[in-house]
Amino acid sequence: MSRGRAFVLGATGQIGRATVGALAQDGWEVTAASRGGGRDSGWDAGVRDVALDREEAGALEAALGDGCDVLVDMVAFGRDHAAQLIGLADRVGSAVVVSSGGVYEDGRGRSFDTQEQPDGFPEFPVPIPETHRTLAPGDTTYGTRKVRLEQELLASGDAWPVTLLRAGAVHGEYCRTPRELYFVKRVLDGRRRRVLAYGGASRFHPVHVSNVAELIRLAALRPGSRVLNSADPQAPTVAEIGVAVDEVLGVETETVLIDGAPPEGVIGSTPWSGARPVVYDMSAAERELGYRPVTGYAESLHRTVEWLAGQLDGRDWTEAFPKMAANYGEALFDYAAEDAWLEKHGHGA
């Protein structure tokens, strides 16, 4: 028996692929919508895929037709998308919308938006509950746009139930900015020494795509107006992540630790690096949805590493992951600068 109709926006993205599969397996009739259309090879044959540009006037309404029981949105940002979703409330039973853990700010107004400023990295409680203060809503940054989206969707209250999921550092296959690339590429390039700032103790709580998909599946079954964090059962340090990648690839890498911030440029800086821990509280999801994680970080890593290695095979990393290169710059793999620093500080080859 069908659980009802589910419509997934952003279906061929990293989280979307896992979510479509989880909903279809759970008995939903799923329509998978994305700008380019297409489908994942792992989806059930009953999944209907459609090409849809939500920015095209009337396109989303036309694709929805008579409506659906739950709409899942992976790619919503800001006031315009909030208004678009609210305008569909009369034909959509409930919604689950992916937000971001980047909405939080600390008591001094520091957030991910200020992390590049002197002493700008936020100091959060460990773990961060959903009740913690957030940025002011706005239209200028990723974080402020997500806050705007959250507040406007929640304003509809119980009249139209919307679950918002504040995702941590998303990982898994099909990521356009895979943080694990930092360690995987170094190993594949034959590097057997790495430098980690902040003593390798930085923690930026990850969440595997299958765990986000499980939260979405549960929220679809239990509609409600709520905000929930989305994170893995573990929040490993960056040094622990490096070791876990080594174990998957069957190598051993020497780690050189730096106390404090990167000393020169980005030496020792990784996509997880920060002066203070960022760890999300998952107790509300457990309490409200009965959530239990599908996987842990280390358990999920093998498939991620295998996928990354396949993407890099025969290609420059900037070609394989152009968005990663745009976000972090080619200095992410400046081995010459790294070797010069190691030699200068007595860690020669």
Number of C-alpha atoms within 10 A of each C-alpha: 5 9 14 14 20 27 27 26 26 25 30 24 18 20 24 26 24 24 29 34 21 19 24 22 13 12 14 24 21 25 23 29 28 22 15 13 15 15 20 17 8 10 18 15 9 11 18 15 19 18 14 19 17 20 12 8 9 11 13 18 16 11 16 17 9 10 19 19 18 25 27 27 22 21 16 22 22 23 21 14 19 19 13 16 20 19 12 16 17 11 16 22 20 26 30 26 25 24 29 22 25 21 25 26 23 16 12 9 16 19 22 19 20 14 14 11 9 7 11 16 20 23 18 21 15 12 15 17 18 20 9 13 15 19 21 14 20 16 15 9 13 17 27 22 22 26 26 22 26 29 14 17 24 20 13 14 13 13 13 20 22 29 26 26 26 23 24 24 21 24 23 24 22 17 20 15 18 20 18 21 21 16 21 22 17 16 21 13 8 10 14 15 17 21 21 24 25 19 19 26 22 23 21 21 26 25 25 29 29 26 24 26 23 20 27 26 22 17 28 26 13 13 20 20 20 20 21 28 24 33 30 27 20 15 23 20 19 23 19 16 20 22 19 19 23 17 15 16 15 9 12 14 18 11 16 15 16 17 12 15 18 17 13 11 11 17 24 23 21 21 16 21 21 24 19 17 22 24 23 28 19 21 16 16 21 14 9 14 19 12 18 15 19 17 17 18 21 16 10 17 22 17 13 22 22 14 15 23 15 12 16 18 11 9 11 11 18 14 12 17 19 14 15 20 17 11 10 14 13 12 14 18 17 12 14 10 15 20 18 12 17 18 12 10 9 8 12 10 8
